[in-house]
Amino acid sequence: MHRKRQKTWTKHLDFMFLDFAVIELSFVLAYILRFGMEKAAGLFHNSSAVSPYHYMMLMIMLLHFSITVFANQYSNILKRNSAEEFKKVVQYNLYMLLGIILLLFMGQFSDTYSRIVIFLCPFIGVFLIFIYRYFYKKYLRMIINKKENQNCMLLVAPYHKIRTIIDEFNSRPISTSRIVGIILTDRGELEEAAATVEDIKAADEEKVIRGIPVVGNLETMYDYANENVVDEVLLYMDDNMVSEVASTFMSMGIVVHVCIRNLIHVPNATINRINGIPVITGSVNNVTTRQLAIKRLVDIFFGLIGSIVTLLLTIIIAPMIMIADPGPIFFRQERVGKNGRIFKIWKFRTMYKDAEARKAELMSQNKMDGLMFKMDDDPRIIGYGKKFSLGKFMRETSIDELPQSFNILAGSMSVVGTRPPTKNEYEQYQYHHKGRLAMMPGLTGMWQVSGRSDITDFEEVVELDKQYIENFSLLLDLEIILKTFKVVLGREGSV
């Protein structure tokens, strides 16, 4: 899924409020230099008297937000070098000085204020704003450029263009993506470039270009994308295969960027730049940063509540599990998340300790058609055959799912998403199956509120998950959450 870039002054609210705080600080420092610390202390501690300089601070606030909105101060701020940044800072403070002078002239207040304070404020502002922006931008770049915060990108291009593309891609100070592998569209040229038998052998196995491994060719690229973490693909192709390649990758839930020189039809296409390279970007759906931010806030809210409820329930459930089947209280298992990322899922243990070992002998009773395992009257469930089955009760009420609140809070899962497969299931996926992993896995989702375990065809699960991804909206998330309460309370489709 592709996150649309916001073209709005609200994109850098952090800089907006930090600039406001610094320019007000600059005014206070200018006031202190002119009148001294004692008088400045009186300015802020004497709440009964309103000084003209209080109005000046309000005036600076209004001017600041006006300049921010209309002067486009933060366009490409993280990509600007020091010289460009200094120029922008000087420009901002010049606008601030001119705005103050204009307001004082129009209101005929020029005799009320010290000229030293008025003219000293922007000079201090230039120094302080430039210094804080320099270090704050350095910090933000470091965070953005961390490998774990970047999307994994696959580059598909001819051999003779690889170095040029990588150099251009890496020329920017920040990048939300990193190239993790190269797919060569012309393996023959690589072999022709090899000077010796050893070079040819290396070309047949793996070659590293600009520190990035060659991981396949046109015949093997889908297998690589299916078996590894790939969030995005950058296609740099000059033939008629681009449409087919783009469609296949997108069916796998991978965001596709096509070099703008290849003007083709790509669903949900947007034109933008990836590290300076002009591309047409296609995806199964486009979401905004605002939508994802709100979704994450909802996750944190429910994650906190769910974690607290889980800890309280553990006091009651832990002894019951230990009595019924001594062993771990929680069940942890490696699952596959967004685009192939591995994480450990948390649940209350509802099965006997040897459940995984006994799974193979029960495969013949699997009620699912496809790459999932579900069965009625599973003998591995704690309390099977007894009048009261603790494991069955926790499953029917979905209490066993509550510890996934820890995953939601940690950011490896969301409240609403798709069901995370096991590693064994994932290893058997075909290309179109991976498309259901284009979003973060969820505690609940379209499949869970559409029949849960009553659905016995895995392909139907895939279609429901893809339907959610293609039609994602905050309203749809809310609808699924409300339906989930109904499903859980009614114990519909549980095993």
TAQUI-V52608 format. One record per run of one state. SS is the DSSP state (2 for helix, 1 for strand, 0 for the rest). FROM is the first residue (numbers start at 0). TO is the last residue. If there is no record, write none. Layout:
{{SS & FROM & TO} {SS & FROM & TO}}
This chain:
{{0 & 0 & 0} {1 & 1 & 3} {0 & 4 & 7} {2 & 8 & 34} {0 & 35 & 35} {2 & 36 & 44} {0 & 45 & 50} {2 & 51 & 69} {0 & 70 & 80} {2 & 81 & 106} {0 & 107 & 113} {2 & 114 & 143} {0 & 144 & 145} {2 & 146 & 148} {0 & 149 & 149} {1 & 150 & 156} {0 & 157 & 157} {2 & 158 & 168} {0 & 169 & 175} {1 & 176 & 183} {0 & 184 & 185} {2 & 186 & 192} {0 & 193 & 195} {2 & 196 & 204} {0 & 205 & 206} {1 & 207 & 208} {0 & 209 & 210} {1 & 211 & 216} {0 & 217 & 219} {2 & 220 & 226} {0 & 227 & 230} {1 & 231 & 235} {0 & 236 & 240} {2 & 241 & 250} {0 & 251 & 253} {1 & 254 & 258} {0 & 259 & 268} {1 & 269 & 273} {0 & 274 & 275} {1 & 276 & 281} {0 & 282 & 284} {1 & 285 & 287} {2 & 288 & 323} {0 & 324 & 328} {1 & 329 & 335} {0 & 336 & 336} {2 & 337 & 339} {0 & 340 & 340} {1 & 341 & 347} {0 & 348 & 349} {1 & 350 & 350} {0 & 351 & 353} {2 & 354 & 357} {0 & 358 & 358} {2 & 359 & 364} {0 & 365 & 367} {1 & 368 & 368} {0 & 369 & 379} {1 & 380 & 380} {0 & 381 & 388} {2 & 389 & 395} {0 & 396 & 397} {2 & 398 & 400} {0 & 401 & 402} {2 & 403 & 409} {0 & 410 & 412} {1 & 413 & 415} {0 & 416 & 416} {1 & 417 & 417} {0 & 418 & 420} {1 & 421 & 421} {2 & 422 & 426} {0 & 427 & 429} {2 & 430 & 436} {0 & 437 & 439} {1 & 440 & 443} {0 & 444 & 446} {2 & 447 & 449} {0 & 450 & 450} {2 & 451 & 453} {0 & 454 & 455} {1 & 456 & 456} {2 & 457 & 469} {0 & 470 & 472} {2 & 473 & 489} {0 & 490 & 494}}
